[in-house]
Amino acid sequence: MPELDSRYVKKGFWIDNDLNSPLSSTITTDSQTGTIIVALLAVLSTLATTHFWSLFLFFTHQARAHGRPADALFRQQQALLRSSPPPTTFLVVWSKLYWTWRKRSNHVFHRSIAQFIFAFTFAILSILAGIFSSYVLTTTNIPVLVESKSCGPLNIEPTVDGFSYAYLDDLGEYTDTVAFRSVSYARDCYQNTTDLPIRCQAFMKPSINIVPNREQCPFQQSFCTNITNPAVSIDSGLVNTNQIFGWNMGARDQVKYRRKVTCAVLDLESHVAIVDVSALPFSNRPLVPGEKYVEVLLGGNRQGGKYANVTMALSTATANITTSYSIG
């Protein structure tokens, strides 16, 4: 994960609650320790299958040892079971016994098929166990648990003065750093393509399924254009914060988050007025002779009084000023 410093990665055992299965148990180690673990698993799986096979042969031998008179095929099969050969060797010798005695004794096929099938199945499973033991280790696109002393709520005093003076500079520096990194990350990673840089594989949810719908006017009907369902809403629905934000919460602590935004085209023609600049109480520069302001009357002005309905006011003099913006 190139975007994350290794010192912030939790080493050792942890539960990946996003998986919700036995595979959620995870051990994060460095690459050298991971190689040793895979080698150890291969050795242990070989030992386990070997001892299990020996136990199977022993119990099969004891179950067949009835002590009654028997033919030579039975005694040769018992001798083979008692010698505990490896599964592949057992298959070869057991097949030879069947082939040799197939016309010399009774019911040879039925007396041989059960052990042959079990030995063949066990040999295949032993090979698969050795192969798949290496898949326990994952080295690419792995989820990790971030563990840092810097993670947690902001330590801000619950007073306006304490927040404004003691913490505002540090908080501003932090937000500036996050904003600077977010712009480059968004430009590189949130594109309509599958060929993305490696850094985009960290902390990224490619998309959230959003549902657009036509809605009625979210304001007073007089504010919206006179059309049916003039508004459009975009709804994320309830999304799991574990999957979207990377929180590793247990099932009882998980939080679902929803964001719904509604936009509408406003009818400004009946809510716009042009007034002389002297009619407004606020100005932060010398006025231009004959300057007028375009008032948008949608309410919500914090000044209150007779200007409470002035949402914004824009000088007509700005028509002669060119403003440009750039993305840092």
C-alpha positions in Angstrom: 0.0 0.0 0.0 2.2 2.9 -1.3 0.1 5.7 0.3 0.6 4.4 3.9 3.7 4.5 6.0 4.5 1.0 7.3 5.0 2.3 10.8 1.2 3.0 11.0 0.3 -0.6 10.0 -0.7 -2.9 12.9 1.4 -6.0 13.0 0.0 -9.2 14.4 -3.5 -10.7 14.7 -6.6 -8.7 14.0 -10.2 -9.3 12.7 -11.3 -7.9 9.3 -14.9 -7.3 10.1 -15.6 -6.4 6.5 -15.4 -10.1 5.4 -17.9 -11.5 7.9 -16.6 -15.1 7.5 -13.9 -17.4 9.0 -11.5 -15.7 6.6 -11.8 -12.5 8.6 -9.1 -13.6 10.9 -5.9 -11.9 9.7 -2.3 -11.8 10.7 -0.2 -8.9 9.3 3.6 -9.5 9.2 6.6 -8.3 7.2 7.5 -10.2 4.0 10.3 -12.1 5.6 8.1 -13.5 8.4 5.4 -14.3 5.9 7.8 -16.4 3.8 8.8 -18.4 6.9 5.1 -18.9 7.8 4.3 -20.3 4.4 7.3 -22.7 4.5 6.2 -23.8 8.0 2.6 -24.4 6.8 3.8 -26.6 4.0 5.9 -28.7 6.4 3.0 -29.0 8.9 0.5 -29.9 6.2 2.8 -32.7 5.0 3.2 -34.0 8.6 -0.5 -33.9 9.2 -1.5 -35.7 6.1 1.2 -38.4 6.6 0.0 -39.2 10.2 -3.6 -39.1 9.2 -2.9 -41.6 6.4 -1.0 -43.9 8.8 -4.0 -43.8 11.2 -6.4 -44.7 8.4 -4.3 -47.7 7.4 -4.0 -48.9 11.0 -7.7 -48.7 11.7 -8.6 -50.3 8.4 -6.2 -53.1 9.1 -7.7 -53.6 12.6 -11.2 -53.5 11.3 -10.5 -56.3 8.8 -8.5 -58.5 11.2 -11.3 -60.8 12.1 -9.1 -63.9 12.9 -11.0 -66.2 10.6 -9.5 -68.3 7.8 -8.9 -66.2 4.7 -7.4 -66.5 1.2 -4.0 -65.2 0.1 -5.4 -61.9 -1.4 -6.8 -61.0 2.0 -3.5 -61.7 3.8 -1.5 -59.8 1.2 -3.9 -56.8 1.6 -3.5 -57.0 5.3 0.3 -57.1 5.0 0.2 -54.0 2.8 -2.1 -52.1 5.2 0.2 -53.0 8.1 3.3 -51.7 6.4 1.8 -48.2 6.1 3.2 -47.2 2.6 2.6 -43.6 1.3 -0.7 -43.1 -0.6 0.8 -43.2 -4.1 2.8 -46.4 -3.3 -0.3 -47.9 -1.7 -2.3 -47.2 -4.9 0.3 -48.9 -7.1 0.7 -52.0 -5.0 -3.0 -52.3 -4.2 -3.8 -52.1 -8.0 -1.2 -54.8 -8.6 -2.9 -57.1 -6.1 -6.2 -56.6 -7.8 -4.8 -57.3 -11.2 -3.0 -60.4 -10.1 -6.0 -61.9 -8.2 -8.8 -60.6 -10.3 -9.4 -64.1 -11.9 -8.1 -66.2 -9.0 -10.3 -65.2 -6.2 -14.0 -64.3 -5.5 -15.3 -60.7 -5.6 -11.9 -59.2 -5.9 -13.2 -55.9 -7.3 -15.6 -55.3 -4.4 -12.9 -56.2 -1.9 -10.5 -53.7 -3.4 -12.5 -50.7 -4.7 -13.2 -48.9 -1.3 -9.6 -48.6 -0.3 -8.5 -47.7 -3.8 -11.0 -44.8 -4.0 -10.1 -43.5 -0.5 -6.3 -43.7 -1.3 -6.8 -41.9 -4.6 -8.9 -39.2 -3.1 -6.5 -38.8 -0.2 -3.5 -38.4 -2.6 -5.3 -35.7 -4.6 -6.3 -33.8 -1.4 -2.8 -34.0 -0.1 -1.4 -32.4 -3.2 -4.1 -29.7 -3.1 -3.4 -29.0 0.5 0.3 -28.5 -0.2 -0.5 -26.1 -3.1 -3.2 -24.1 -1.4 -1.2 -23.6 1.8 0.8 -21.0 -0.1 -2.4 -19.0 -0.7 -2.6 -18.3 3.0 -0.1 -15.5 2.3 -1.2 -12.5 0.3 1.3 -9.8 -0.8 -0.6 -7.6 -3.2 -3.7 -5.4 -2.6 -3.9 -6.5 1.0 -6.2 -4.8 3.5 -4.3 -3.6 6.6 -5.4 -2.1 9.9 -4.1 1.4 10.6 -2.9 1.9 14.1 -1.6 5.3 15.0 -1.4 7.4 18.1 -2.5 10.3 15.9 -5.9 8.7 15.2 -8.8 9.8 17.3 -11.1 12.8 18.0 -9.6 16.3 17.9 -8.4 17.4 21.3 -10.3 20.8 21.2 -11.5 22.6 24.3 -15.3 23.1 24.3 -14.9 26.9 24.3 -14.9 29.3 21.4 -11.8 31.1 22.6 -9.8 27.9 23.2 -10.7 26.7 19.7 -10.1 30.0 17.9 -6.7 30.8 19.4 -5.0 27.7 20.7 -6.0 25.2 18.0 -7.1 27.1 14.9 -3.6 27.3 13.4 -2.9 23.6 13.8 -6.3 22.7 12.5 -5.9 25.0 9.5 -2.5 23.5 8.7 -4.0 20.0 8.9 -7.0 20.8 6.6 -4.7 22.5 4.1 -2.5 19.4 3.9 -5.5 17.2 3.4 -7.0 19.5 0.8 -3.7 19.6 -1.1 -3.3 15.8 -1.2 -7.0 15.3 -2.0 -6.9 17.4 -5.2 -4.0 15.4 -6.7 -5.5 12.1 -5.5 -8.9 12.8 -6.9 -7.4 14.0 -10.3 -5.4 10.7 -10.6 -7.8 8.2 -9.2 -11.4 9.1 -9.8 -11.5 8.6 -13.5 -13.8 6.6 -15.8 -11.1 4.1 -16.6 -9.7 0.8 -15.3 -6.0 1.7 -16.0 -5.3 3.6 -12.8 -1.9 4.3 -11.0 -0.9 2.0 -8.2 -1.5 4.7 -5.6 -5.2 4.6 -6.4 -5.4 1.1 -4.9 -5.3 2.6 -1.4 -8.2 4.1 0.5 -10.5 4.1 -2.6 -14.0 3.1 -3.2 -14.4 3.3 -7.0 -18.1 4.3 -6.9 -21.2 4.4 -4.8 -24.4 3.5 -6.5 -26.5 6.6 -6.4 -30.2 6.9 -7.5 -31.4 10.1 -9.2 -35.1 10.9 -8.9 -37.4 13.8 -10.0 -38.8 15.5 -7.0 -41.3 18.3 -6.1 -40.0 21.7 -5.3 -38.0 21.5 -1.9 -38.8 25.2 -1.3 -42.0 27.2 -1.5 -43.6 26.5 -4.8 -43.2 30.1 -5.9 -39.4 29.8 -5.8 -39.3 27.0 -8.4 -39.9 27.1 -12.1 -43.4 26.3 -13.1 -42.9 22.7 -14.3 -43.9 19.3 -12.9 -41.3 18.0 -10.5 -38.8 20.7 -11.1 -36.2 19.3 -8.6 -33.7 16.4 -9.0 -32.5 14.4 -5.9 -29.4 12.2 -5.7 -29.6 9.6 -3.0 -26.8 7.3 -1.9 -29.1 5.1 0.2 -27.8 3.5 3.4 -24.1 2.6 2.9 -22.0 0.7 5.3 -19.2 2.9 6.8 -16.9 -0.2 7.0 -16.9 -0.6 3.3 -17.0 3.1 2.3 -14.8 4.8 5.0 -12.6 1.8 5.9 -13.8 1.6 9.5 -13.2 -1.8 11.0 -16.2 -2.0 13.4 -17.8 -5.2 14.6 -21.4 -6.1 13.6 -23.0 -4.5 16.7 -21.1 -1.3 16.3 -21.3 -0.7 12.5 -22.9 2.5 11.3 -24.8 3.1 8.1 -24.6 6.5 6.4 -26.9 8.2 3.9 -26.5 11.3 1.9 -29.4 12.8 -0.1 -29.0 16.0 -2.1 -31.9 17.8 -3.8 -31.4 20.5 -6.4 -33.9 22.7 -8.2 -33.9 25.4 -10.8 -35.2 28.6 -9.2 -37.5 31.1 -10.7 -35.3 34.2 -10.3 -37.3 36.6 -12.5 -39.9 37.3 -9.8 -37.2 37.4 -7.1 -34.7 39.9 -8.5 -34.6 43.6 -8.0 -32.2 46.3 -9.2 -31.5 49.0 -6.7 -29.2 52.0 -6.3 -26.1 51.2 -4.4 -27.0 53.8 -1.8 -30.0 51.7 -0.8 -27.7 49.0 0.7 -25.9 49.4 4.1 -22.9 47.3 3.2 -19.9 48.2 1.0 -16.2 47.6 1.3 -14.8 49.8 -1.4 -15.3 53.3 -3.0 -18.5 53.3 -5.0 -18.7 53.9 -8.7 -21.0 56.8 -9.8 -24.4 55.5 -10.8 -23.5 52.0 -9.6 -26.4 49.7 -9.1 -26.8 46.4 -7.4 -28.8 43.3 -8.5 -30.5 41.9 -5.4 -31.6 38.2 -5.3 -34.5 38.1 -2.9 -34.6 34.5 -1.6 -34.3 35.2 2.1 -31.7 34.1 4.6 -29.6 37.3 5.2 -28.0 37.3 8.6 -28.2 41.1 8.8 -32.0 40.9 9.5 -34.3 43.9 9.3 -35.5 45.1 6.0 -32.6 43.3 4.3 -33.4 39.9 5.7 -34.8 38.8 2.3 -31.7 39.8 0.4 -29.9 36.5 -0.2 -27.1 38.1 -2.2 -26.4 41.4 -4.0 -24.1 41.8 -7.0 -22.8 45.0 -8.4 -23.4 45.7 -12.0 -19.9 47.2 -12.2 -18.5 43.6 -12.0 -19.7 43.1 -15.5 -16.5 44.9 -16.6 -14.2 42.7 -14.5 -12.9 39.3 -15.6 -12.4 36.7 -12.9 -10.5 33.5 -13.4 -10.0 30.5 -11.1 -7.4 27.7 -11.1 -7.1 24.3 -9.4 -3.9 24.0 -7.4 
